[in-house]
Amino acid sequence: MASILRAVASNSSSSIDSANPANDISKRLAKWALVIGVPTAVCVAAYLVYRQQQDLAKKSAARRSPLPTSLTSITGTTIQPTPTKAAGDTLSSSNNRTKNRLTLAIELKNEGNIKYRENKFNEAIDAYTKAIEACPTESTEELSQFYQNRAAAWESLKMYDKVIEDCSRAIELNPKYIKCIQRRARAAECIKNFELALEGLLSLLLTYNIRSHSFLDYSTVCFLDSYQPAYIMAADKVLTDLAKRYIEALPSSTAELSKDYVRTSLNEFEDDPILNLAFIDEVHTSRPDSALARAYQAYDECRFTDIPSLCRQELELPLPSPYKLQATLLRGSFYLLMGDYREALADFNAVINDPNATEQMRIIAELKRANAKIHQRDLEGAVYDYDQCIRAHPNACAPFVHRGMLKTLVESYSEAHDDFKEALNISPSNLRAKYQQLINDAKIANKANRPERVEQALKNFEEYFDQCKNDIYYALALTSCYLENDRKDKALDYLNKFVKEIPNNPTLLALKANCLMAKDPSNNFEAERLFLQALEIDPSNETVLTMFAMFKCNRNEFEEAANLYERAIQCTRGEEKLMQYAALLYAIRAQGRAMKRLKINFPGGFPQANGPLPNWLGGMN
């Protein structure tokens, strides 16, 4: 990060303010870049500022005079009495003394600048110190400049603690002093004070947006000038370092998996043989004392983390278990849910390569193997596995549906359309294929700017409500589709219906909370009640925890948001998620400190009616 910040510094006019010109902000660009595919720290912006309407952007900003301004005779709109001659003489004398002290301080500062350019840093420090001592305390802008110049000299001597000390004093006097914030962040990184470095970088991003009279969009990052990409890259590095250290110090998670997460994830795979009720009854009847029977009992009791070890006991019997393949597939499925992707892939491969596996076992194992690769961000590997599955099972509907869903995710809508069409040719009554096709059709219509076709797709989607109203997968897909197309009223209507049909579902309650806020930010009390109700039902639901954290960010309750992320970290599995949550934990805390110091409130509210929702809030990829 230090090298990146140094490059930024070298592009500025000088490390020392020899004068005090106003920063040129005429070069600001209104260029917006999507956060999708950008490193973790770019998500800092995406998780720290909600979407707001552009017409709320400020149109003007007060500029301070480069010289101290004495009190004028006008305060607000009230004209003060003209001072008497005696009072005027006293005031004039005081002003002259102040001006003389400031003139002396500026001369000393200029002397320090000369010594600095001659690389006589100790002499420069002496001159800047004298300038600080001579400067009137009310001349805060000049005083902050003198501290920043002395910090520059300390930095040349690699005395980073002194750099941080002087920069902090300058920032206290001028909280939006960009050069000083930048220098302190650089020094903090050098002594491995990563949290202070991160706070500085986020302050820079916030300060640039304030000065350019616009704010970061919640689902995008605004690159306002050549500085910002470097700050974002530097913040990404700092966040990554902090997150790695945090994770290394974490004890092994003992939290149970969220029951809602488990049920919803397993529901993604239709006709899964390990969840076949007839098979489970057979295990309980024929082998009631077996480890596999105890694994299914653990499933019923929501003791999900016990399942892999019980399956291992079944597989390590002296005599081969008649249910070896089912135990292997069940264990791999829960390894996948727990984020143990290597172990999951090994189990899925074992089932796929076993000649005794049924075709349905192989199909499910191949689909779950592709799903594990998606979690590992190996999309090419996932597509390859789907392709292989389709070649091996050309008459199976599910592989086409899953590949189509991935194609929709990566916005290959035409290819996704072909997959859903083929799935329905194989199985015309498959509801999953039907409504996934409608989701894809709505996206195609949106891209083509054909609102009438979007409406038709949504209308067709609704027709499956009576058949699918108890299907959480359908519920989430339908409401998300409405939210993506800015139909908050309709989404809320269906959420109310689904909450009745699928009671006590925490994800639906959290989605309803966000939908209420998207519709009207004044619904914040009801939204918070729904979040708390959801967590009472499922305290380890990381989806609800992270959505609730965003809600807290929007209310400037950053410490509470960070605490929710800490709870999510305790509940999650898998290094990828842990890294993401840990980075956001540090980002939120640093953002809260930066905004408090800058004395600004969280801009905007929940997404307005004229803009799409972020994916986490119900929008779909």
C-alpha positions as CSV (number, residue, x, y, z in Angstrom):
1,M,0.0,0.0,0.0
2,A,2.8,2.4,0.8
3,S,4.2,2.2,-2.7
4,I,0.8,2.9,-4.1
5,L,0.3,5.9,-1.9
6,R,3.8,7.2,-2.7
7,A,2.9,7.0,-6.4
8,V,-0.2,9.1,-5.6
9,A,1.8,11.6,-3.7
10,S,4.4,12.0,-6.5
11,N,1.6,12.9,-8.9
12,S,0.6,15.8,-6.7
13,S,2.3,19.2,-7.1
14,S,4.5,18.9,-4.0
15,S,4.8,17.1,-0.7
16,I,5.1,20.5,0.9
17,D,2.6,23.3,0.7
18,S,4.7,26.3,-0.2
19,A,1.5,28.2,-0.6
20,N,-2.1,27.4,0.1
21,P,-4.0,27.3,-3.1
22,A,-7.4,25.8,-3.2
23,N,-7.4,22.3,-4.5
24,D,-8.5,22.2,-8.1
25,I,-11.7,20.2,-8.2
26,S,-12.7,21.2,-11.8
27,K,-11.3,17.9,-13.0
28,R,-13.7,15.7,-11.1
29,L,-15.3,13.1,-13.2
30,A,-18.8,11.6,-12.8
31,K,-17.7,8.2,-13.8
32,W,-19.4,5.2,-12.1
33,A,-17.9,1.7,-12.1
34,L,-19.9,-1.4,-11.1
35,V,-18.6,-3.2,-8.1
36,I,-19.2,-6.6,-9.5
37,G,-15.9,-8.3,-10.0
38,V,-13.8,-5.7,-8.2
39,P,-11.7,-6.7,-5.2
40,T,-13.0,-6.9,-1.6
41,A,-12.1,-3.3,-0.6
42,V,-14.1,-1.9,-3.4
43,C,-17.1,-3.4,-1.6
44,V,-16.2,-1.0,1.2
45,A,-18.0,1.6,-0.8
46,A,-20.8,-0.8,-1.7
47,Y,-21.3,-1.8,1.9
48,L,-21.0,1.6,3.5
49,V,-23.1,4.0,1.5
50,Y,-26.7,3.3,0.3
51,R,-28.1,4.3,-3.1
52,Q,-29.5,7.8,-3.1
53,Q,-31.2,10.0,-5.7
54,Q,-28.9,12.2,-7.7
55,D,-31.0,15.3,-7.2
56,L,-30.0,15.2,-3.5
57,A,-26.4,16.0,-4.4
58,K,-25.2,19.3,-3.1
59,K,-24.8,22.1,-5.7
60,S,-22.4,24.3,-3.8
61,A,-19.8,24.2,-1.1
62,A,-18.2,26.8,1.1
63,R,-14.6,27.6,0.4
64,R,-12.3,28.9,3.1
65,S,-10.1,31.9,2.5
66,P,-6.4,31.1,2.3
67,L,-5.8,33.8,4.9
68,P,-7.5,34.0,8.3
69,T,-10.7,36.0,8.2
70,S,-11.4,38.3,11.1
71,L,-14.9,38.6,12.5
72,T,-17.1,40.6,10.2
73,S,-19.8,43.0,11.4
74,I,-22.4,40.8,9.9
75,T,-23.5,37.6,11.6
76,G,-26.1,35.7,9.7
77,T,-28.6,38.3,8.5
78,T,-28.2,40.6,11.5
79,I,-26.0,43.7,11.1
80,Q,-23.9,44.3,14.2
81,P,-23.4,47.9,15.6
82,T,-20.5,49.7,14.2
83,P,-17.7,49.7,16.8
84,T,-16.7,53.0,18.4
85,K,-13.4,54.6,17.6
86,A,-11.8,53.4,20.9
87,A,-13.1,49.9,20.4
88,G,-12.0,50.1,16.8
89,D,-8.5,51.1,17.8
90,T,-8.3,48.2,20.2
91,L,-9.6,45.7,17.6
92,S,-7.2,47.1,15.0
93,S,-4.3,46.8,17.4
94,S,-5.2,43.2,18.1
95,N,-5.6,42.4,14.4
96,N,-2.2,44.0,13.7
97,R,-0.5,41.8,16.4
98,T,-2.2,38.7,15.0
99,K,-1.2,39.6,11.4
100,N,2.4,40.3,12.5
101,R,2.6,36.9,14.3
102,L,1.1,35.1,11.2
103,T,3.5,37.0,8.9
104,L,6.4,35.8,11.0
105,A,5.1,32.2,11.1
106,I,4.7,32.2,7.3
107,E,8.3,33.5,6.9
108,L,9.6,30.7,9.2
109,K,7.5,28.1,7.3
110,N,9.1,29.4,4.0
111,E,12.5,29.1,5.6
112,G,11.6,25.5,6.5
113,N,10.5,24.8,2.9
114,I,13.9,25.9,1.6
115,K,15.7,23.6,4.1
116,Y,13.4,20.8,3.1
117,R,14.2,21.2,-0.6
118,E,17.9,21.1,0.3
119,N,17.3,17.8,2.2
120,K,18.3,19.5,5.4
121,F,15.4,17.8,7.2
122,N,16.4,18.5,10.8
123,E,16.8,22.2,10.1
124,A,13.5,22.2,8.3
125,I,11.9,20.6,11.4
126,D,13.3,23.4,13.6
127,A,12.0,26.1,11.3
128,Y,8.5,24.5,11.1
129,T,8.5,24.1,14.9
130,K,9.2,27.8,15.3
131,A,6.4,28.6,12.8
132,I,4.0,26.5,14.8
133,E,5.0,28.3,18.0
134,A,4.7,31.7,16.4
135,C,1.4,31.1,14.6
136,P,-1.8,32.5,16.2
137,T,-4.1,29.7,17.5
138,E,-7.0,31.1,15.5
139,S,-5.2,30.8,12.2
140,T,-6.1,27.1,12.1
141,E,-5.6,26.6,8.4
142,E,-2.1,27.9,8.4
143,L,-1.3,26.0,11.6
144,S,-2.5,22.7,10.2
145,Q,-0.3,23.4,7.1
146,F,2.7,23.9,9.3
147,Y,2.1,20.6,11.1
148,Q,1.7,18.8,7.8
149,N,5.0,20.3,6.5
150,R,6.8,19.2,9.6
151,A,5.2,15.7,9.2
152,A,6.7,15.6,5.7
153,A,10.1,16.3,7.1
154,W,9.6,13.6,9.8
155,E,8.6,11.2,7.0
156,S,11.8,11.9,5.1
157,L,13.7,10.8,8.3
158,K,11.4,7.7,8.5
159,M,10.2,8.8,12.0
160,Y,6.7,7.5,11.4
161,D,5.4,7.9,14.9
162,K,6.2,11.6,14.7
163,V,4.6,11.7,11.3
164,I,1.4,10.3,12.7
165,E,1.5,12.7,15.7
166,D,1.9,15.8,13.5
167,C,-0.6,14.6,10.9
168,S,-3.2,13.9,13.7
169,R,-2.7,17.5,15.0
170,A,-3.2,18.9,11.5
171,I,-6.3,16.8,10.9
172,E,-7.8,17.9,14.2
173,L,-7.5,21.5,12.9
174,N,-8.6,20.6,9.4
175,P,-10.5,17.3,9.3
176,K,-10.7,17.3,5.5
177,Y,-7.0,17.9,4.9
178,I,-6.5,15.4,2.1
179,K,-2.7,15.5,1.9
180,C,-2.4,15.0,5.6
181,I,-4.9,12.2,5.8
182,Q,-2.9,10.5,3.0
183,R,0.4,11.0,4.7
184,R,-0.8,9.6,8.0
185,A,-2.3,6.5,6.3
186,R,1.0,6.0,4.6
187,A,3.0,6.3,7.8
188,A,0.5,4.0,9.7
189,E,1.0,1.3,7.0
190,C,4.8,1.6,7.4
191,I,4.5,0.8,11.2
192,K,1.8,-1.9,10.5
193,N,-1.0,0.1,12.1
194,F,-3.4,-1.1,9.5
195,E,-6.6,0.0,11.2
196,L,-5.4,3.6,11.3
197,A,-4.2,3.3,7.7
198,L,-7.6,2.0,6.6
199,E,-9.4,4.8,8.4
200,G,-7.3,7.3,6.6
201,L,-8.0,5.7,3.2
202,L,-11.7,5.7,3.8
203,S,-11.5,9.3,4.9
204,L,-9.9,10.2,1.6
205,L,-12.7,8.5,-0.3
206,L,-15.3,10.3,1.7
207,T,-13.5,13.6,1.6
208,Y,-13.2,13.6,-2.2
209,N,-16.9,12.8,-2.5
210,I,-17.9,15.6,-0.1
211,R,-15.7,18.2,-1.9
212,S,-17.1,17.2,-5.3
213,H,-20.7,17.5,-4.0
214,S,-21.6,13.9,-4.7
215,F,-21.6,10.7,-2.7
216,L,-20.6,7.1,-3.4
217,D,-23.5,5.0,-4.6
218,Y,-24.2,2.0,-2.5
219,S,-23.9,-0.5,-5.3
220,T,-21.2,1.3,-7.3
221,V,-17.9,3.1,-6.7
222,C,-17.4,6.6,-8.0
223,F,-14.0,7.2,-9.5
224,L,-13.9,11.0,-9.1
225,D,-10.3,11.5,-10.2
226,S,-7.0,9.8,-10.6
227,Y,-6.5,9.5,-6.8
228,Q,-9.5,7.3,-6.0
229,P,-8.5,4.1,-7.8
230,A,-5.2,4.1,-6.0
231,Y,-6.9,4.7,-2.6
232,I,-9.3,1.8,-3.3
233,M,-6.5,-0.5,-4.3
234,A,-4.6,0.5,-1.2
235,A,-7.6,-0.1,1.0
236,D,-8.1,-3.5,-0.6
237,K,-4.6,-4.5,0.4
238,V,-5.0,-3.2,3.9
239,L,-8.3,-4.9,4.4
240,T,-6.9,-8.2,3.0
241,D,-4.0,-8.0,5.5
242,L,-6.3,-7.2,8.4
243,A,-8.8,-9.9,7.5
244,K,-6.0,-12.5,7.2
245,R,-4.7,-11.7,10.6
246,Y,-8.1,-11.7,12.1
247,I,-9.0,-15.1,10.6
248,E,-5.6,-16.6,11.7
249,A,-6.5,-15.7,15.3
250,L,-10.0,-17.1,15.2
251,P,-10.7,-20.4,17.0
252,S,-12.4,-23.1,15.1
253,S,-16.1,-22.3,14.7
254,T,-18.4,-24.3,17.0
255,A,-21.5,-22.5,15.9
256,E,-24.3,-24.6,14.4
257,L,-25.2,-24.1,10.8
258,S,-28.4,-22.1,10.2
259,K,-31.3,-24.4,9.7
260,D,-32.8,-22.0,7.2
261,Y,-29.6,-21.9,5.2
262,V,-29.4,-25.7,5.2
263,R,-33.0,-26.3,4.1
264,T,-32.8,-23.6,1.4
265,S,-29.5,-24.8,0.0
266,L,-30.6,-28.5,-0.1
267,N,-33.8,-27.4,-1.7
268,E,-31.8,-26.3,-4.7
269,F,-31.3,-29.9,-5.8
270,E,-34.5,-31.6,-6.8
271,D,-34.9,-35.4,-6.3
272,D,-31.9,-35.7,-4.2
273,P,-31.6,-39.4,-3.2
274,I,-30.1,-38.7,0.2
275,L,-33.3,-36.7,1.2
276,N,-35.7,-39.2,-0.2
277,L,-38.2,-39.9,2.6
278,A,-38.7,-43.5,1.6
279,F,-34.9,-44.1,1.8
280,I,-34.6,-42.4,5.2
281,D,-37.5,-44.5,6.5
282,E,-35.7,-47.6,5.2
283,V,-32.5,-46.7,7.1
284,H,-34.4,-46.1,10.3
285,T,-36.3,-49.4,9.9
286,S,-33.5,-51.7,8.8
287,R,-30.6,-50.2,10.7
288,P,-32.0,-48.1,13.5
289,D,-28.8,-48.2,15.5
290,S,-26.5,-47.4,12.6
291,A,-24.3,-44.3,12.4
292,L,-26.2,-43.3,9.3
293,A,-29.6,-43.5,11.1
294,R,-28.0,-41.3,13.8
295,A,-26.9,-38.8,11.1
296,Y,-30.5,-38.5,9.9
297,Q,-31.6,-38.1,13.4
298,A,-29.1,-35.2,13.8
299,Y,-30.5,-33.7,10.6
300,D,-34.0,-33.8,12.1
301,E,-32.7,-32.2,15.3
302,C,-30.8,-29.5,13.3
303,R,-27.4,-30.8,14.7
304,F,-25.9,-30.4,11.2
305,T,-22.3,-30.2,12.1
306,D,-22.5,-33.7,13.6
307,I,-23.5,-35.3,10.3
308,P,-20.0,-35.6,8.6
309,S,-18.5,-37.4,11.6
310,L,-21.5,-39.8,11.8
311,C,-21.2,-40.5,8.1
312,R,-17.5,-41.2,8.5
313,Q,-18.4,-43.8,11.2
314,E,-20.8,-45.5,8.8
315,L,-18.1,-45.6,6.1
316,E,-15.4,-47.0,8.5
317,L,-17.4,-50.1,9.6
318,P,-15.4,-53.4,9.5
319,L,-17.9,-54.7,7.0
320,P,-18.8,-52.4,4.1
321,S,-22.0,-50.5,4.7
322,P,-24.9,-51.2,2.3
323,Y,-25.4,-47.5,2.3
324,K,-21.8,-46.5,1.5
325,L,-22.7,-44.3,-1.5
326,Q,-25.6,-42.5,0.3
327,A,-23.4,-41.9,3.4
328,T,-20.6,-40.5,1.1
329,L,-23.0,-38.2,-0.8
330,L,-24.6,-37.0,2.5
331,R,-21.2,-36.3,4.0
332,G,-20.1,-34.4,0.9
333,S,-23.3,-32.4,0.9
334,F,-22.6,-31.1,4.5
335,Y,-19.0,-30.6,3.8
336,L,-20.2,-28.3,1.0
337,L,-22.6,-26.4,3.4
338,M,-19.8,-26.1,6.0
339,G,-17.4,-24.6,3.4
340,D,-15.0,-27.6,3.4
341,Y,-14.9,-27.6,-0.4
342,R,-11.9,-29.9,-0.9
343,E,-13.5,-32.6,1.3
344,A,-16.8,-32.1,-0.5
345,L,-15.2,-32.5,-3.9
346,A,-13.5,-35.7,-2.9
347,D,-16.8,-37.2,-1.7
348,F,-18.6,-36.2,-4.9
349,N,-15.9,-37.6,-7.1
350,A,-16.0,-40.9,-5.1
351,V,-19.7,-41.2,-5.9
352,I,-19.4,-40.2,-9.5
353,N,-16.6,-42.7,-10.1
354,D,-18.3,-45.6,-8.3
355,P,-19.7,-48.1,-10.8
356,N,-22.5,-49.0,-8.3
357,A,-23.9,-45.5,-8.1
358,T,-27.3,-45.0,-9.7
359,E,-27.7,-42.4,-12.5
360,Q,-29.6,-40.1,-10.1
361,M,-26.8,-40.3,-7.5
362,R,-24.3,-39.4,-10.2
363,I,-26.4,-36.5,-11.5
364,I,-26.8,-35.0,-8.0
365,A,-23.1,-35.5,-7.2
366,E,-22.0,-33.9,-10.5
367,L,-24.4,-30.9,-9.8
368,K,-23.1,-30.5,-6.3
369,R,-19.5,-30.7,-7.5
370,A,-20.2,-27.8,-9.9
371,N,-21.8,-25.9,-7.1
372,A,-18.7,-26.4,-4.9
373,K,-16.6,-24.9,-7.7
374,I,-18.9,-21.9,-7.9
375,H,-18.3,-21.3,-4.2
376,Q,-14.6,-21.5,-5.0
377,R,-15.1,-18.9,-7.7
378,D,-14.1,-21.4,-10.4
379,L,-16.8,-20.6,-12.8
380,E,-15.1,-22.2,-15.8
381,G,-14.7,-25.4,-13.8
382,A,-18.4,-25.3,-12.9
383,V,-19.5,-24.8,-16.5
384,Y,-17.2,-27.6,-17.6
385,D,-18.8,-29.9,-15.0
386,Y,-22.3,-28.9,-16.1
387,D,-21.3,-29.6,-19.7
388,Q,-19.9,-33.1,-18.7
389,C,-23.1,-33.8,-16.8
390,I,-25.3,-32.9,-19.7
391,R,-23.2,-35.1,-22.0
392,A,-23.4,-38.0,-19.6
393,H,-27.1,-37.6,-18.9
394,P,-28.6,-35.9,-22.0
395,N,-32.2,-36.8,-21.0
396,A,-32.0,-35.3,-17.5
397,C,-33.7,-32.0,-16.9
398,A,-31.8,-30.8,-13.8
399,P,-28.4,-30.3,-15.5
400,F,-29.9,-27.9,-18.0
401,V,-31.7,-26.0,-15.3
402,H,-28.5,-25.6,-13.2
403,R,-26.4,-24.6,-16.1
404,G,-29.0,-22.1,-17.2
405,M,-29.1,-20.6,-13.7
406,L,-25.3,-20.1,-13.9
407,K,-25.6,-18.6,-17.4
408,T,-28.2,-16.2,-16.1
409,L,-25.9,-15.3,-13.2
410,V,-23.1,-14.4,-15.6
411,E,-25.5,-12.5,-17.9
412,S,-25.3,-15.0,-20.8
413,Y,-29.0,-14.7,-21.2
414,S,-29.3,-16.2,-24.7
415,E,-27.5,-19.3,-23.7
416,A,-29.5,-19.6,-20.5
417,H,-32.7,-19.3,-22.5
418,D,-31.6,-22.3,-24.7
419,D,-30.9,-24.3,-21.5
420,F,-34.3,-23.7,-19.9
421,K,-36.0,-24.4,-23.2
422,E,-34.2,-27.7,-23.5
423,A,-35.0,-28.5,-19.9
424,L,-38.7,-28.0,-20.6
425,N,-38.6,-30.1,-23.7
426,I,-37.3,-32.9,-21.5
427,S,-39.7,-32.3,-18.6
428,P,-42.6,-29.9,-19.7
429,S,-44.1,-29.8,-16.1
430,N,-40.9,-28.9,-14.3
431,L,-41.8,-25.8,-12.3
432,R,-38.2,-24.9,-11.5
433,A,-37.3,-24.8,-15.2
434,K,-40.4,-22.7,-15.9
435,Y,-39.9,-19.9,-13.4
436,Q,-36.2,-19.8,-13.9
437,Q,-36.9,-19.3,-17.6
438,L,-39.3,-16.4,-16.7
439,I,-36.6,-14.8,-14.6
440,N,-34.2,-15.0,-17.5
441,D,-36.9,-13.7,-19.9
442,A,-37.4,-10.7,-17.7
443,K,-33.7,-9.9,-17.7
444,I,-33.6,-10.2,-21.5
445,A,-36.5,-7.8,-21.8
446,N,-34.9,-5.4,-19.4
447,K,-31.7,-5.4,-21.4
448,A,-33.6,-4.8,-24.6
449,N,-35.6,-2.0,-22.9
450,R,-38.9,-3.8,-23.5
451,P,-41.1,-3.1,-20.5
452,E,-44.1,-4.8,-22.0
453,R,-42.2,-8.1,-22.2
454,V,-41.0,-7.6,-18.6
455,E,-44.6,-7.2,-17.5
456,Q,-45.6,-10.4,-19.4
457,A,-42.8,-12.4,-17.8
458,L,-43.8,-11.2,-14.3
459,K,-47.4,-12.0,-15.0
460,N,-46.6,-15.5,-16.1
461,F,-44.4,-15.9,-13.1
462,E,-47.4,-15.1,-10.8
463,E,-49.4,-18.0,-12.4
464,Y,-47.4,-20.5,-10.5
465,F,-48.2,-19.1,-7.1
466,D,-50.8,-21.6,-6.1
467,Q,-48.6,-24.5,-7.1
468,C,-45.4,-23.1,-5.5
469,K,-46.5,-21.0,-2.6
470,N,-44.8,-23.3,-0.1
471,D,-41.6,-23.4,-2.0
472,I,-39.0,-21.0,-0.5
473,Y,-37.0,-21.1,-3.6
474,Y,-39.9,-19.9,-5.7
475,A,-40.8,-17.3,-3.0
476,L,-37.3,-15.8,-3.1
477,A,-37.1,-15.9,-6.9
478,L,-40.5,-14.2,-7.4
479,T,-40.0,-11.4,-4.8
480,S,-36.5,-10.7,-6.0
481,C,-37.6,-10.5,-9.6
482,Y,-40.2,-7.8,-8.6
483,L,-37.6,-5.9,-6.6
484,E,-35.2,-6.0,-9.4
485,N,-37.8,-4.4,-11.7
486,D,-38.6,-1.7,-9.1
487,R,-42.0,-3.2,-8.2
488,K,-41.7,-2.8,-4.5
489,D,-45.4,-2.7,-3.8
490,K,-45.9,-6.0,-5.7
491,A,-42.9,-7.6,-4.0
492,L,-44.2,-6.6,-0.6
493,D,-47.7,-8.0,-1.4
494,Y,-46.2,-11.4,-2.3
495,L,-43.8,-11.3,0.7
496,N,-46.8,-10.9,3.0
497,K,-48.5,-13.9,1.3
498,F,-45.3,-16.0,1.5
499,V,-44.8,-15.1,5.2
500,K,-48.2,-16.6,5.8
501,E,-47.6,-19.7,3.7
502,I,-44.1,-20.3,5.0
503,P,-44.3,-19.0,8.6
504,N,-41.2,-18.4,10.7
505,N,-38.9,-18.2,7.7
506,P,-36.1,-15.8,8.8
507,T,-34.9,-15.0,5.2
508,L,-38.4,-14.0,4.2
509,L,-38.8,-11.8,7.3
510,A,-35.4,-10.1,6.6
511,L,-36.3,-9.6,2.9
512,K,-39.6,-8.1,4.0
513,A,-37.8,-5.7,6.3
514,N,-35.6,-4.5,3.5
515,C,-38.5,-4.2,1.2
516,L,-40.4,-2.0,3.7
517,M,-37.3,0.3,4.0
518,A,-36.9,0.4,0.2
519,K,-40.5,1.5,-0.1
520,D,-40.4,4.1,2.8
521,P,-37.4,4.7,5.1
522,S,-39.9,5.8,7.8
523,N,-40.7,2.1,8.2
524,N,-37.4,1.6,10.1
525,F,-39.0,0.6,13.4
526,E,-41.1,-2.2,11.8
527,A,-38.0,-3.2,9.8
528,E,-35.9,-3.6,12.9
529,R,-38.7,-5.6,14.6
530,L,-38.7,-8.0,11.7
531,F,-34.9,-8.4,11.8
532,L,-35.0,-9.1,15.5
533,Q,-37.8,-11.6,15.0
534,A,-35.8,-13.4,12.2
535,L,-32.8,-13.7,14.5
536,E,-34.9,-15.0,17.3
537,I,-36.0,-17.8,15.0
538,D,-32.6,-18.5,13.6
539,P,-29.7,-16.8,15.6
540,S,-27.0,-18.2,13.3
541,N,-28.5,-17.1,10.0
542,E,-25.6,-15.2,8.5
543,T,-27.8,-13.8,5.6
544,V,-30.1,-12.1,8.2
545,L,-27.1,-10.9,10.3
546,T,-25.4,-9.3,7.3
547,M,-28.6,-7.7,6.0
548,F,-29.3,-6.3,9.5
549,A,-25.8,-5.0,9.7
550,M,-26.5,-3.0,6.5
551,F,-29.6,-1.6,8.1
552,K,-27.6,-0.5,11.1
553,C,-25.0,1.2,8.8
554,N,-27.8,3.2,7.2
555,R,-28.7,4.5,10.6
556,N,-25.1,5.5,11.4
557,E,-25.0,2.7,14.0
558,F,-21.6,1.4,12.8
559,E,-20.5,-0.3,16.0
560,E,-23.7,-2.3,16.2
561,A,-23.3,-3.2,12.5
562,A,-19.7,-4.4,13.2
563,N,-21.0,-6.5,16.1
564,L,-23.5,-8.1,13.8
565,Y,-20.7,-9.0,11.4
566,E,-18.7,-10.5,14.3
567,R,-21.7,-12.7,14.9
568,A,-21.9,-13.6,11.2
569,I,-18.2,-14.6,11.3
570,Q,-18.8,-16.9,14.2
571,C,-21.6,-18.6,12.2
572,T,-20.0,-18.9,8.8
573,R,-17.7,-21.5,7.3
574,G,-15.3,-21.3,4.4
575,E,-12.3,-19.1,4.0
576,E,-13.8,-17.0,1.2
577,K,-16.8,-15.9,3.3
578,L,-14.7,-15.4,6.4
579,M,-12.3,-13.1,4.5
580,Q,-15.2,-11.1,3.1
581,Y,-16.9,-10.7,6.5
582,A,-13.7,-9.9,8.3
583,A,-12.8,-7.2,5.7
584,L,-16.3,-5.7,6.1
585,L,-16.0,-5.7,9.8
586,Y,-12.8,-3.6,9.7
587,A,-14.2,-1.4,6.9
588,I,-17.4,-0.6,8.8
589,R,-15.6,0.3,12.0
590,A,-13.0,2.4,10.2
591,Q,-15.8,4.1,8.2
592,G,-17.7,4.9,11.4
593,R,-14.6,6.5,12.9
594,A,-13.9,8.4,9.8
595,M,-17.4,9.8,9.4
596,K,-17.5,10.7,13.1
597,R,-14.2,12.7,12.7
598,L,-15.4,14.3,9.5
599,K,-18.7,15.2,11.2
600,I,-20.9,13.8,8.4
601,N,-24.0,11.6,8.5
602,F,-24.6,8.6,6.4
603,P,-25.8,10.1,3.0
604,G,-29.1,9.1,1.5
605,G,-31.5,6.3,2.6
606,F,-32.6,3.1,1.2
607,P,-32.8,2.7,-2.6
608,Q,-35.3,5.1,-4.1
609,A,-38.0,4.2,-6.6
610,N,-36.0,5.4,-9.6
611,G,-33.1,2.9,-9.1
612,P,-32.5,-0.8,-9.1
613,L,-31.9,-2.6,-5.8
614,P,-28.4,-4.0,-4.9
615,N,-28.2,-7.8,-5.2
616,W,-28.0,-8.3,-1.4
617,L,-31.2,-6.3,-0.9
618,G,-33.2,-8.5,-3.2
619,G,-31.9,-7.6,-6.7
620,M,-30.8,-10.6,-8.7
621,N,-27.7,-11.2,-10.8
